[in-house]
Amino acid sequence: MYGLNAPGFPIDKVQAPSPDSLATVKYSCVFWVDHLRDSISDEDMPQYDILDAVQTFLEKEYLYWLEALSLLRAMPEGVIAIRQLEGLLVGISY
């Protein structure tokens, strides 16, 4: 995302580009699971739709999300989000 040359590039040497391509999505990257949890209480949205959306995200975008969290220095928040997501998915009946 930031044009790093190799995997394992030290985070303390990463410099965000100007303009920072992640600046506008930081909130979404960190708090999407919180909003997902809030949407589950919405009875108008079938729970299988939620499961499908989460499965698609995990299959196609998960590694990009982890990369973004790393570059945003928000990995601890990502760990919390994954734990919350697991708890939500266990509670969904389908």
C-alpha positions, -999 to +999 in steps of 0.1 A: +000+000+000+029+023+007+051+008-019+074-010+005+101-030-012+099-062+008+078-081+033+090-076+068+100-039+063+105-024+097+075-004+107+096+023+124+112+030+090+078+033+071+070+068+060+034+075+049+031+090+015+018+124+010-012+124+007-016+094+029-038+069+011-049+053+044-058+085+062-094+085+049-101+048+058-084+046+092-117+048+111-133+022+089-104-002+092-104+000+129-141+001+138-159-019+111-166-048+134-183-025+159-206-013+132-212-049+121-222-057+156-247-028+157-262-039+124-268-074+137-294-060+161-312-047+130-339-073+124-344-062+088-311-077+078-311-115+074-282-130+094-271-152+065-264-120+046-240-110+074-223-143+073-219-141+035-204-106+037-180-116+065-169-147+046-163-128+014-143-102+033-122-128+050-115-147+018-107-117-004-096-087+018-083-100+051-046-098+043-051-062+029-069-053+061-041-066+082-016-047+061-036-015+065-038-020+103-001-025+105+007+006+085-018+025+106-001+011+137-035-003+148-028-040+151-039-042+188-072-028+177-073-054+149-068-082+174-097-069+195-118-067+164-111-103+154-120-115+189-153-095+187-160-108+152-155-144+164-180-138+193-205-123+169-203-151+144-207-177+171-239-160+183-255-159+148-279-186+140-283-197+104 
